[in-house]
């Protein structure tokens, strides 16, 4: 199966004013969880998506790119 979502969380983290440790603390997640989100191995729950988007100063839609 072709992966239809391209994760952009890693790119957004790199330009964020917050360090990964702060994001992890605010979301109450582990380093491994964030790493899995960045690599596309797992996906955040809907509530975490909105908090993450707020922290990264973007829209939820900006966290992933849909590949048709």
N, CA, C and O atoms as CSV, one atom per row, in Angstrom:
chain,resi,resn,atom,element,x,y,z
A,1,UNK,N,N,0.847,-1.190,0.000
A,1,UNK,CA,C,0.000,0.000,0.000
A,1,UNK,C,C,0.885,1.242,0.000
A,1,UNK,O,O,1.864,1.320,0.742
A,2,UNK,N,N,0.540,2.182,-0.815
A,2,UNK,CA,C,1.279,3.432,-0.911
A,2,UNK,C,C,0.869,4.344,0.239
A,2,UNK,O,O,-0.317,4.496,0.532
A,3,UNK,N,N,1.861,4.948,0.885
A,3,UNK,CA,C,1.575,5.879,1.976
A,3,UNK,C,C,1.014,7.166,1.386
A,3,UNK,O,O,1.695,7.849,0.621
A,4,UNK,N,N,-0.221,7.497,1.737
A,4,UNK,CA,C,-0.871,8.670,1.174
A,4,UNK,C,C,-0.557,9.960,1.921
A,4,UNK,O,O,-0.849,11.048,1.426
A,5,UNK,N,N,0.034,9.849,3.105
A,5,UNK,CA,C,0.353,11.036,3.879
A,5,UNK,C,C,1.857,11.213,4.016
A,5,UNK,O,O,2.564,10.298,4.438
A,6,UNK,N,N,2.331,12.379,3.662
A,6,UNK,CA,C,3.737,12.714,3.870
A,6,UNK,C,C,3.802,13.590,5.120
A,6,UNK,O,O,3.197,14.661,5.168
A,7,UNK,N,N,4.532,13.130,6.119
A,7,UNK,CA,C,4.650,13.856,7.374
A,7,UNK,C,C,5.547,15.076,7.206
A,7,UNK,O,O,6.641,14.985,6.649
A,8,UNK,N,N,5.069,16.219,7.695
A,8,UNK,CA,C,5.858,17.448,7.640
A,8,UNK,C,C,6.216,17.935,9.045
A,8,UNK,O,O,6.739,19.037,9.210
A,9,UNK,N,N,5.932,17.107,10.058
A,9,UNK,CA,C,6.187,17.498,11.444
A,9,UNK,C,C,7.675,17.766,11.663
A,9,UNK,O,O,8.036,18.746,12.314
A,10,UNK,N,N,8.529,16.913,11.132
A,10,UNK,CA,C,9.968,17.093,11.292
A,10,UNK,C,C,10.445,18.427,10.745
A,10,UNK,O,O,11.237,19.120,11.383
A,11,UNK,N,N,9.961,18.785,9.564
A,11,UNK,CA,C,10.334,20.063,8.949
A,11,UNK,C,C,9.869,21.230,9.818
A,11,UNK,O,O,10.599,22.202,10.013
A,12,UNK,N,N,8.655,21.124,10.333
A,12,UNK,CA,C,8.101,22.190,11.156
A,12,UNK,C,C,8.819,22.289,12.496
A,12,UNK,O,O,8.990,23.384,13.033
A,13,UNK,N,N,9.239,21.150,13.036
A,13,UNK,CA,C,10.001,21.159,14.291
A,13,UNK,C,C,11.336,21.886,14.110
A,13,UNK,O,O,11.777,22.613,15.000
A,14,UNK,N,N,11.971,21.687,12.964
A,14,UNK,CA,C,13.274,22.307,12.712
A,14,UNK,C,C,13.210,23.831,12.704
A,14,UNK,O,O,14.177,24.491,13.085
A,15,UNK,N,N,12.089,24.392,12.279
A,15,UNK,CA,C,11.971,25.850,12.217
A,15,UNK,C,C,11.179,26.431,13.392
A,15,UNK,O,O,10.970,27.641,13.473
A,16,UNK,N,N,10.746,25.558,14.292
A,16,UNK,CA,C,9.959,25.998,15.447
A,16,UNK,C,C,10.814,26.773,16.431
A,16,UNK,O,O,12.018,26.541,16.546
A,17,UNK,N,N,10.179,27.695,17.140
A,17,UNK,CA,C,10.887,28.426,18.191
A,17,UNK,C,C,11.054,27.568,19.443
A,17,UNK,O,O,11.789,27.938,20.359
A,18,UNK,N,N,10.368,26.415,19.481
A,18,UNK,CA,C,10.450,25.519,20.632
A,18,UNK,C,C,11.359,24.335,20.345
A,18,UNK,O,O,11.412,23.838,19.220
A,19,UNK,N,N,12.067,23.891,21.361
A,19,UNK,CA,C,12.889,22.688,21.249
A,19,UNK,C,C,11.983,21.465,21.381
A,19,UNK,O,O,10.881,21.543,21.923
A,20,UNK,N,N,12.475,20.332,20.874
A,20,UNK,CA,C,11.703,19.086,20.942
A,20,UNK,C,C,11.302,18.741,22.370
A,20,UNK,O,O,10.197,18.250,22.602
A,21,UNK,N,N,12.192,18.994,23.334
A,21,UNK,CA,C,11.906,18.666,24.726
A,21,UNK,C,C,10.675,19.416,25.240
A,21,UNK,O,O,9.869,18.868,25.992
A,22,UNK,N,N,10.543,20.682,24.820
A,22,UNK,CA,C,9.383,21.477,25.234
A,22,UNK,C,C,8.101,20.913,24.618
A,22,UNK,O,O,7.084,20.784,25.300
A,23,UNK,N,N,8.155,20.583,23.344
A,23,UNK,CA,C,6.991,20.006,22.650
A,23,UNK,C,C,6.576,18.704,23.334
A,23,UNK,O,O,5.392,18.472,23.578
A,24,UNK,N,N,7.558,17.859,23.640
A,24,UNK,CA,C,7.296,16.571,24.288
A,24,UNK,C,C,6.623,16.784,25.632
A,24,UNK,O,O,5.662,16.090,25.965
A,25,UNK,N,N,7.122,17.740,26.407
A,25,UNK,CA,C,6.548,18.021,27.726
A,25,UNK,C,C,5.123,18.547,27.602
A,25,UNK,O,O,4.230,18.115,28.332
A,26,UNK,N,N,4.915,19.473,26.683
A,26,UNK,CA,C,3.582,20.068,26.509
A,26,UNK,C,C,2.546,19.039,26.056
A,26,UNK,O,O,1.381,19.107,26.447
A,27,UNK,N,N,2.975,18.094,25.237
A,27,UNK,CA,C,2.055,17.081,24.723
A,27,UNK,C,C,1.964,15.858,25.640
A,27,UNK,O,O,1.128,14.978,25.433
A,28,UNK,N,N,2.837,15.813,26.656
A,28,UNK,CA,C,2.879,14.689,27.580
A,28,UNK,C,C,3.086,13.364,26.832
A,28,UNK,O,O,2.347,12.397,27.010
A,29,UNK,N,N,4.123,13.368,25.990
A,29,UNK,CA,C,4.465,12.186,25.199
A,29,UNK,C,C,5.933,11.848,25.418
A,29,UNK,O,O,6.659,12.606,26.060
A,30,UNK,N,N,6.364,10.728,24.892
A,30,UNK,CA,C,7.766,10.330,25.009
A,30,UNK,C,C,8.549,10.784,23.770
A,30,UNK,O,O,7.974,11.147,22.744
A,31,UNK,N,N,9.880,10.750,23.902
A,31,UNK,CA,C,10.745,11.049,22.757
A,31,UNK,C,C,10.448,10.069,21.614
A,31,UNK,O,O,10.412,10.449,20.444
A,32,UNK,N,N,10.239,8.810,21.980
A,32,UNK,CA,C,9.957,7.779,20.982
A,32,UNK,C,C,8.660,8.067,20.227
A,32,UNK,O,O,8.585,7.868,19.014
A,33,UNK,N,N,7.656,8.528,20.938
A,33,UNK,CA,C,6.379,8.853,20.293
A,33,UNK,C,C,6.561,9.960,19.262
A,33,UNK,O,O,6.073,9.854,18.137
A,34,UNK,N,N,7.263,11.020,19.645
A,34,UNK,CA,C,7.493,12.119,18.704
A,34,UNK,C,C,8.293,11.637,17.499
A,34,UNK,O,O,8.004,12.014,16.363
A,35,UNK,N,N,9.284,10.817,17.746
A,35,UNK,CA,C,10.088,10.260,16.661
A,35,UNK,C,C,9.223,9.435,15.704
A,35,UNK,O,O,9.382,9.519,14.486
A,36,UNK,N,N,8.317,8.646,16.258
A,36,UNK,CA,C,7.414,7.840,15.423
A,36,UNK,C,C,6.482,8.712,14.600
A,36,UNK,O,O,6.154,8.368,13.464
A,37,UNK,N,N,6.052,9.829,15.155
A,37,UNK,CA,C,5.209,10.761,14.395
A,37,UNK,C,C,5.997,11.358,13.240
A,37,UNK,O,O,5.494,11.446,12.120
A,38,UNK,N,N,7.232,11.768,13.510
A,38,UNK,CA,C,8.072,12.408,12.496
A,38,UNK,C,C,8.367,11.449,11.344
A,38,UNK,O,O,8.390,11.859,10.184
A,39,UNK,N,N,8.592,10.185,11.661
A,39,UNK,CA,C,8.914,9.205,10.622
A,39,UNK,C,C,7.670,8.636,9.951
A,39,UNK,O,O,7.783,7.928,8.949
A,40,UNK,N,N,6.490,8.930,10.481
A,40,UNK,CA,C,5.254,8.415,9.908
A,40,UNK,C,C,4.924,6.998,10.337
A,40,UNK,O,O,4.017,6.370,9.789
A,41,UNK,N,N,5.661,6.494,11.320
A,41,UNK,CA,C,5.405,5.139,11.830
A,41,UNK,C,C,4.065,5.087,12.565
A,41,UNK,O,O,3.316,4.118,12.445
A,42,UNK,N,N,3.776,6.142,13.323
A,42,UNK,CA,C,2.485,6.278,14.000
A,42,UNK,C,C,1.984,7.702,13.789
A,42,UNK,O,O,2.710,8.559,13.284
A,43,UNK,N,N,0.744,7.942,14.178
A,43,UNK,CA,C,0.127,9.251,13.996
A,43,UNK,C,C,-0.431,9.768,15.317
A,43,UNK,O,O,-0.892,8.987,16.149
A,44,UNK,N,N,-0.387,11.085,15.508
A,44,UNK,CA,C,-0.961,11.663,16.729
A,44,UNK,C,C,-2.479,11.509,16.746
A,44,UNK,O,O,-3.121,11.435,15.698
A,45,UNK,N,N,-3.038,11.462,17.947
A,45,UNK,CA,C,-4.492,11.480,18.077
A,45,UNK,C,C,-4.980,12.882,17.698
A,45,UNK,O,O,-4.193,13.827,17.638
A,46,UNK,N,N,-6.256,13.003,17.449
A,46,UNK,CA,C,-6.821,14.283,16.995
A,46,UNK,C,C,-6.548,15.408,17.988
A,46,UNK,O,O,-6.211,16.519,17.578
A,47,UNK,N,N,-6.687,15.141,19.275
A,47,UNK,CA,C,-6.450,16.205,20.254
A,47,UNK,C,C,-4.987,16.654,20.243
A,47,UNK,O,O,-4.698,17.843,20.373
A,48,UNK,N,N,-4.077,15.706,20.090
A,48,UNK,CA,C,-2.645,16.035,20.050
A,48,UNK,C,C,-2.300,16.787,18.758
A,48,UNK,O,O,-1.426,17.654,18.764
A,49,UNK,N,N,-2.975,16.464,17.660
A,49,UNK,CA,C,-2.739,17.170,16.397
A,49,UNK,C,C,-2.988,18.665,16.543
A,49,UNK,O,O,-2.206,19.483,16.060
A,50,UNK,N,N,-4.077,19.013,17.211
A,50,UNK,CA,C,-4.420,20.428,17.359
A,50,UNK,C,C,-3.458,21.147,18.294
A,50,UNK,O,O,-3.095,22.297,18.044
A,51,UNK,N,N,-3.041,20.483,19.367
A,51,UNK,CA,C,-2.068,21.084,20.281
A,51,UNK,C,C,-0.724,21.250,19.576
A,51,UNK,O,O,-0.081,22.292,19.693
A,52,UNK,N,N,-0.305,20.217,18.844
A,52,UNK,CA,C,0.956,20.269,18.114
A,52,UNK,C,C,0.941,21.395,17.075
A,52,UNK,O,O,1.907,22.147,16.954
A,53,UNK,N,N,-0.142,21.502,16.343
A,53,UNK,CA,C,-0.261,22.572,15.342
A,53,UNK,C,C,-0.181,23.941,16.012
A,53,UNK,O,O,0.450,24.855,15.482
A,54,UNK,N,N,-0.806,24.083,17.155
A,54,UNK,CA,C,-0.758,25.349,17.890
A,54,UNK,C,C,0.678,25.665,18.318
A,54,UNK,O,O,1.137,26.796,18.159
A,55,UNK,N,N,1.381,24.675,18.856
A,55,UNK,CA,C,2.763,24.867,19.283
A,55,UNK,C,C,3.684,25.201,18.104
A,55,UNK,O,O,4.617,25.994,18.238
A,56,UNK,N,N,3.413,24.592,16.962
A,56,UNK,CA,C,4.244,24.813,15.776
A,56,UNK,C,C,3.761,25.999,14.945
A,56,UNK,O,O,4.312,26.302,13.887
A,57,UNK,N,N,2.726,26.660,15.447
A,57,UNK,CA,C,2.164,27.854,14.807
A,57,UNK,C,C,1.779,27.598,13.357
A,57,UNK,O,O,2.174,28.321,12.443
A,58,UNK,N,N,0.990,26.540,13.181
A,58,UNK,CA,C,0.500,26.199,11.848
A,58,UNK,C,C,-0.910,25.620,11.985
A,58,UNK,O,O,-1.435,25.486,13.091
A,59,UNK,N,N,-1.500,25.287,10.863
A,59,UNK,CA,C,-2.797,24.618,10.863
A,59,UNK,C,C,-2.564,23.113,10.908
A,59,UNK,O,O,-1.498,22.636,10.519
A,60,UNK,N,N,-3.547,22.373,11.375
A,60,UNK,CA,C,-3.454,20.913,11.405
A,60,UNK,C,C,-3.151,20.389,10.005
A,60,UNK,O,O,-2.385,19.437,9.856
A,61,UNK,N,N,-3.732,20.987,8.994
A,61,UNK,CA,C,-3.507,20.573,7.601
A,61,UNK,C,C,-2.043,20.687,7.186
A,61,UNK,O,O,-1.598,19.993,6.272
A,62,UNK,N,N,-1.295,21.563,7.856
A,62,UNK,CA,C,0.109,21.762,7.501
A,62,UNK,C,C,1.022,20.653,8.031
A,62,UNK,O,O,2.171,20.544,7.602
A,63,UNK,N,N,0.527,19.835,8.954
A,63,UNK,CA,C,1.346,18.786,9.559
A,63,UNK,C,C,1.581,17.609,8.614
A,63,UNK,O,O,2.565,16.882,8.748
A,64,UNK,N,N,0.674,17.430,7.665
A,64,UNK,CA,C,0.783,16.331,6.698
A,64,UNK,C,C,0.437,16.841,5.314
A,64,UNK,O,O,-0.346,17.777,5.153
A,65,UNK,N,N,1.032,16.209,4.323
A,65,UNK,CA,C,0.722,16.516,2.930
A,65,UNK,C,C,0.079,15.278,2.331
A,65,UNK,O,O,0.595,14.170,2.480
A,66,UNK,N,N,-1.033,15.460,1.664
A,66,UNK,CA,C,-1.757,14.342,1.054
A,66,UNK,C,C,-1.198,14.062,-0.327
A,66,UNK,O,O,-1.183,14.938,-1.191
A,67,UNK,N,N,-0.744,12.849,-0.527
A,67,UNK,CA,C,-0.230,12.435,-1.840
A,67,UNK,C,C,-1.269,11.576,-2.545
A,67,UNK,O,O,-1.599,10.485,-2.081
A,68,UNK,N,N,-1.776,12.061,-3.648
A,68,UNK,CA,C,-2.800,11.323,-4.393
A,68,UNK,C,C,-2.195,10.214,-5.191
A,68,UNK,O,O,-2.911,9.487,-5.880
